[in-house]
Amino acid sequence: MKQEFLLAFSGDWYRVYEKGASLFVDRFAQGRFSSLFCLSENDTKDFFAAVTSRYLHMVYQEKDSICYALYDGVRLHKKQLFASGRVRGLKLISCGEFVHLFYTVLRDNESVFVHQLLGEGAKPPAVVMEVSEDAFSLHSHKNGDVTVLLTNKSGVQGILRYRWSKKGFEGFTPLDCGCYLSQPALFSEGDKLYVAGLASFDRFVNLLCLEKDMAEEDCRLTAVHLLSSHCDGLCLSCEDGVPHLRWCEGGLVMESHLGEKNHWSGPKKFLPGTGRENVLFHMETDGEKKDAFGYMMQGVPMFYSGEKLAELKQTPDSGNRPETHSSTQAASHPASKPSRHTPADEECLFVKRSVYAADMAAIRKVIDELNERVREMEDAK
């Protein structure tokens, strides 16, 4: 699904997004995002953005190269990092004034996972380990560590931890959950690790969540939801100590959280306004990173969580740019805790739990009919 970046930098909000195979940067002013500049028109395929106190950092893939751009609020600096080759999954993680770049690349018929520090203290790329697939997921810690979920060359899913204090990676630790989780999302805090992903059983696709204690090697897998259509954009967070999952299923944005007795709540459904394209926003402000679903309406991001884009205070070094006046109300974080209310616009509609229950009853009926056919076939043998 479509993904965009909303970055708070030097008193302004910036939006980095792709449109028509070109990459653009907008700035929030007078209550809406307006075009600032086009970063690339050369058939942009993959991109990622992050922010430090001095720069916006953007990395993107053009036809034949991987490029790196820095924007200080006035000037834009661009350079080619290397030829694109078979690079996949560009991702940036900021840490103070440093920026981590992660990606996979096919080299000599083998896929390898690569790490590089950009910005201040930049270092050349270093191969971390061989992998069997391009997909990987990241979670950044407040102390500068980064947890990586990937699949090693033997096809085993597991995690790596980059220790900022040691400027290096620890050994690979398998998940050992008994199944393979596709499209994984992860959240890690201390020794606690949560991984959400999709798993197929008897051709039915289930949304599962793994809880693992890295210190005690304790592992618990819980079922969240039986999918009825294609799932995209899986997001996992832990709010007030409670795991929350959000995803897009068949065009609907859905949300569930872990309740009592390790049971996940029945998913809430949110319907976008007519003609509005769902967007997964990656937001970063004051070192806090957050993913949220929403859509753009007249230059303003509308979040399904009910939050508004937070107002920002101008900093002394932002005096060379026009002052931003936001028409929205301030919030501690752009999309922190889910609201009990839907966004103020009338185009967003909440679907009741009874509707979801009816859908699940229909699915269970289909399963029962299939099981009955299997039993009839076994009796006929």
Steps between C-alpha positions, in 0.01 A plus 500: 500500500603863468745618764607853590722670757398786731809644668520780758810705428608839633151618583329376183331183379635350178335240280707265281298298250494345155262601223515396139842330542646830629601585857374821661551696823222725637495734800206565730402868493175691555311187601598268215793340317628691199764396247859589596709321236523188284780282628516259205325457166704199389255211546532479880429146622594477867552771759524566872539812716614587852583814697776624730534842665700638206362328192224318324656178370357330191623197314341380179552270202501638147539304177867414542613641835429539871500868597527677836361850564542742791279805553590757768189714458658724236735297283465154348807279463488182290753233414511151356584233755552211259357332193162349577573148374251273675442700815176442694328645806675832566434605861636784718508523879619819672704496822607842628691656211571159348283319246499123440441376146387138458432305181547164331687441175554203272873432470651200321160325500472548877285752686677690778376740767699825508540777759654845457526815712423825319522864604747589772746217560412343166651160425518278191235226464565174685346158431333368815386153393362294213121483473253291300251778422492877458234581761608623844351716776654750742428645843709781648560534872535824696854404606613483136471123457320353197323164489481334158269215401617301195538151355846342489640305204356176645146644493478550877331816629673678784629829634824693511567777751727792411654627823577870477737480798709240315443635147430148379252214470439217743445143381194375313219371725227279342135576579415131554125563482412189299388679183616753244359853533477694174476881473631523859487808721680519832518694823781452750555648844755367747492119483142497374445440128171506309476383138180510296463331163293281271499120498305257282331189641287279271505782244344742749709807582524599865637811666715389794705672768806354669610608849854398589709560813858516376646453847303186585453382139128469572281510187121537469298520176144637497241525222376850420273471197398273212546701181222519245699688232845637416690655793750783466689749713515312832595729794582392856536729800487474879295776662486520881646150508223359276585365152295655218475384138381699200479378142321555170277212389302513177517880495388534863728621778463279807623510858523250788669488840595227746248476784442280801600131500723563194198544270510759223205732468266474204642725230362848454444601139542846354370597156676774300310776327395434144796518265756535781808280474619337822850605601739358759672803653843460663533788744796626697515789748739571788659158457163321529402277207143396428307332218137595436238434234308782338448684175566843351211744467564843348865498600436385860568147636194349670582219746264215582620520861315831529815702568595822324838604368678654800587868498872570510685792653742690283864461606760780480673349197174487303468876470600497134181314410138617513333443834263204500147555629320172557122493500495180705515454875824408676569144617788351696573270205346503151328167542567378848207335673196391294196719557154362572369736236544494125653798316288812498425484128173329415654281232652257754258229612530247786366149443335339804622181661172328403591539133837335563328218694269435205798486263680250723185287531487476120865395489446233767204368298723458196760318713234265640378418149856423389557276801173315425613434141829362627318263734270383216803430280666300780180296557477423127846342490 
